[in-house]
Amino acid sequence: MTNLNPTNPDVTTAPNDLARQLTVLASAVVAIVGSFIGSGAAGGTPIQDAAGGALAADATPIAPGGPAFGIWSVIYLGLIAYAIWQLLPAQKSAPRQRRLGYPIAASLILNAAWILSIQFDLLPLSVPVIVLLLAVLVWAFLITVETRPGGIVEAIVADGTVGLYLGWVCVATAANTTALLVAQGFDGFGLGMDAWAVVIIAVAGLVGLLLAVYGRGRLAPTASLCWGLAWVAVARLSGDLLSTPAAVAAIVAVVAVVAVTVVLRVRAPHLA
């Protein structure tokens, strides 16, 4: 049974709207608890030290430098803001939130699951989890592109947060997959470390270009993806694992993605 929304008689309120809102809120709480565990603040092992250090900044040539992970604070802040904002009565029966709520909730649960997989040294499990997380975020991103936000607040807390989250997870997926391959002793079919690093970074850059084109110049996914790749370049030029080819590839990818995004942004300045 549905009831007319008193603020908009053309939109009906379904009983499962409240369930969706509460699911998003509960998922955000789970993700925040997971983040404290992953940071080491709640007794867990910091991500860079867990799983035998497989995800440390010097573990593979695709690993971003340590400061890159500071972007999680911004992403979590956006996710918390979204979880609170979507509780507002005006969003209860909003068609756009009906489509976005569960994908975002799923991404929050998967994020916590990924942290737990690393905490329990289950590196092989972490890869399918983060790939599934990436797929869910692509789903959410497609919704934000196909529909229009209701105002600047929604553009920031929904579209902006999803974009930042997706861009960073693209880089994290590449780094996580590479970490597993290295840990499993993958020899690169005879190709050197530098060659494989360039190939993987090129793929990440291509993904960034696809996001820019499909999103018609959205800033958020470009910002976080390029942030991650820029820190890959920094780590390869000044860290313990040096690789000039990887650094150059990362810089080229950043320049290309930013340039394409700016051009497209000029043509569609209203997008988040």
C-alpha positions in Angstrom: 0.0 0.0 0.0 1.3 3.5 -0.8 0.3 6.9 0.4 0.5 10.2 -1.3 3.5 12.3 -0.2 2.0 15.4 1.4 4.8 17.6 0.1 4.4 16.4 -3.5 1.0 14.8 -4.3 2.4 13.4 -7.6 4.9 11.2 -5.7 3.8 8.2 -3.6 5.5 7.0 -0.5 6.0 3.2 -0.3 6.5 1.3 2.9 10.0 0.2 1.9 11.2 3.8 1.5 11.9 4.0 5.2 13.7 0.6 5.0 15.9 2.0 2.3 16.8 5.1 4.3 17.6 3.1 7.4 19.6 0.6 5.4 21.8 3.4 4.1 22.3 4.8 7.6 23.1 1.4 9.1 25.5 0.7 6.2 27.3 4.0 6.8 27.8 3.1 10.5 29.2 -0.3 9.5 31.6 1.4 7.1 32.8 3.9 9.6 33.5 1.2 12.2 35.4 -0.7 9.5 37.4 2.4 8.7 38.5 2.8 12.4 39.5 -0.9 12.4 41.4 -0.4 9.1 43.2 2.7 10.4 44.4 0.8 13.5 42.6 3.2 15.8 40.2 0.5 17.0 42.8 -2.2 17.6 43.1 -3.4 14.0 46.2 -3.4 11.9 46.7 -0.4 9.6 46.0 -1.4 6.0 49.6 -0.7 4.9 50.9 -3.2 7.5 48.2 -5.9 7.2 48.4 -8.9 4.8 52.1 -9.0 5.2 52.5 -5.5 3.9 51.2 -6.4 0.5 49.5 -3.0 0.2 52.3 -0.9 1.5 53.5 2.1 -0.6 56.7 0.2 -1.6 55.1 -3.2 -2.1 54.4 -2.9 -5.9 55.1 -0.3 -8.6 51.4 0.5 -8.7 51.0 1.4 -5.0 50.3 5.0 -4.3 52.4 6.9 -1.7 51.0 6.9 1.9 49.5 10.4 1.9 47.2 9.4 -1.0 45.0 7.5 1.4 44.1 10.7 3.1 41.4 11.0 0.5 39.4 8.4 2.4 38.7 11.1 5.0 36.9 13.2 2.4 35.1 10.2 0.9 33.9 9.1 4.4 32.8 12.6 5.2 30.7 12.7 2.0 29.2 9.3 2.7 28.2 10.3 6.2 26.7 13.5 4.8 24.8 11.5 2.2 23.5 9.0 4.8 22.2 11.9 6.9 20.8 14.0 4.1 18.9 11.1 2.5 17.0 10.7 5.8 15.2 14.0 5.2 11.5 13.7 4.6 11.9 15.3 1.1 14.2 12.4 0.1 12.1 9.6 1.4 10.1 9.1 -1.8 12.5 10.8 -4.2 12.7 8.6 -7.3 16.4 9.4 -7.6 17.2 8.3 -4.1 15.1 5.2 -4.6 17.6 4.2 -7.3 20.8 5.4 -5.5 20.1 4.3 -1.9 20.7 0.6 -2.2 23.8 0.8 -4.5 25.4 3.2 -2.1 24.5 1.0 0.9 26.0 -2.0 -0.9 29.2 -0.1 -1.5 29.5 0.7 2.2 29.1 -2.9 3.2 31.5 -4.0 0.6 34.0 -1.4 1.8 33.8 -2.8 5.3 34.1 -6.4 3.9 37.2 -5.4 2.0 38.8 -4.0 5.2 38.0 -7.2 7.1 39.5 -9.4 4.3 42.8 -7.5 4.6 42.6 -7.5 8.4 42.4 -11.3 8.3 45.2 -11.6 5.8 42.8 -12.8 3.1 44.4 -11.0 0.2 43.0 -13.4 -2.5 39.5 -12.7 -1.2 40.1 -8.9 -1.1 40.4 -8.7 -4.9 36.9 -10.1 -5.8 35.5 -7.9 -3.0 37.0 -4.7 -4.4 36.1 -5.7 -8.0 32.5 -6.1 -6.8 32.7 -2.8 -5.0 33.9 -1.2 -8.2 31.0 -2.6 -10.1 28.5 -1.3 -7.6 30.1 2.1 -7.7 29.9 2.1 -11.5 26.2 1.3 -11.1 25.7 4.2 -8.8 27.7 6.5 -11.1 25.5 5.6 -14.1 22.5 6.6 -12.0 23.9 10.0 -11.2 24.7 10.6 -14.9 21.3 9.4 -16.2 19.4 11.5 -13.7 19.7 15.1 -12.5 20.3 16.2 -8.9 17.6 18.3 -7.3 20.0 21.0 -6.2 23.5 22.0 -5.2 23.4 20.0 -2.0 22.4 16.8 -3.7 25.0 17.4 -6.4 27.7 17.6 -3.7 26.6 14.9 -1.2 25.3 12.4 -3.8 27.0 13.0 -7.2 30.2 14.4 -5.8 30.6 11.6 -3.2 29.9 8.8 -5.6 32.3 10.3 -8.1 35.2 10.6 -5.6 34.5 7.2 -4.3 34.5 5.6 -7.8 37.7 7.4 -9.0 39.7 6.3 -6.0 38.4 2.7 -6.1 39.5 2.5 -9.7 43.1 3.2 -8.6 42.7 1.0 -5.5 41.5 -2.0 -7.6 44.5 -1.7 -9.8 46.8 -1.5 -6.8 45.0 -4.4 -5.0 45.1 -6.7 -8.0 48.8 -6.0 -8.6 49.5 -6.7 -4.9 47.9 -10.1 -5.2 49.7 -11.0 -8.3 53.1 -10.0 -6.7 52.3 -11.9 -3.6 51.4 -15.0 -5.6 54.8 -14.8 -7.4 53.4 -13.8 -10.8 56.5 -13.3 -13.1 54.8 -11.1 -15.8 55.2 -13.7 -18.6 58.8 -12.6 -18.9 58.0 -8.8 -19.0 59.8 -6.7 -16.5 58.2 -4.9 -13.5 58.4 -1.5 -15.2 56.6 -2.8 -18.4 53.7 -4.2 -16.4 53.4 -1.1 -14.3 53.1 1.0 -17.4 50.4 -1.3 -18.8 48.3 -1.2 -15.6 48.7 2.5 -15.2 47.7 3.0 -18.9 44.5 0.9 -18.2 43.7 3.0 -15.2 44.2 6.2 -17.3 41.9 4.8 -20.0 39.2 4.1 -17.3 39.6 7.7 -16.2 39.1 8.9 -19.8 36.0 6.7 -20.1 34.6 8.2 -16.9 35.3 11.7 -18.1 33.6 11.1 -21.4 30.6 9.3 -20.1 30.2 11.7 -17.2 30.6 14.6 -19.6 33.4 16.2 -17.6 32.4 15.5 -14.1 35.1 16.7 -11.8 34.8 14.3 -8.8 35.9 11.0 -10.4 38.7 12.8 -12.3 39.9 14.5 -9.1 40.2 11.3 -7.0 41.5 9.0 -9.8 44.2 11.6 -10.7 45.0 12.1 -7.0 45.8 8.4 -6.7 47.8 8.3 -9.9 49.8 11.4 -9.0 50.8 9.7 -5.7 51.8 6.6 -7.7 54.2 8.9 -9.6 55.5 10.5 -6.3 56.1 7.1 -4.8 58.0 5.8 -7.8 60.2 8.9 -8.0 61.0 9.3 -4.3 60.0 6.1 -2.5 61.9 2.9 -1.7 60.6 1.3 -4.9 61.8 3.5 -7.8 60.4 3.2 -11.3 60.8 6.1 -13.7 58.7 4.4 -16.5 55.8 3.9 -14.0 56.1 7.5 -12.8 56.1 8.9 -16.3 53.1 6.7 -17.2 51.2 8.0 -14.2 52.0 11.6 -15.0 51.0 11.2 -18.6 47.7 9.5 -17.5 46.9 12.4 -15.1 47.6 15.0 -17.7 45.4 13.2 -20.3 42.5 12.6 -18.0 42.5 16.2 -16.6 42.8 17.7 -20.1 39.8 15.7 -21.4 37.8 16.4 -18.3 38.4 20.2 -18.6 37.4 20.2 -22.3 34.2 18.3 -21.6 33.5 20.4 -18.5 33.6 23.6 -20.5 30.8 22.1 -22.6 28.8 21.0 -19.6 29.6 23.4 -16.7 26.4 22.4 -14.8 27.7 18.9 -13.8 29.1 18.0 -10.4 
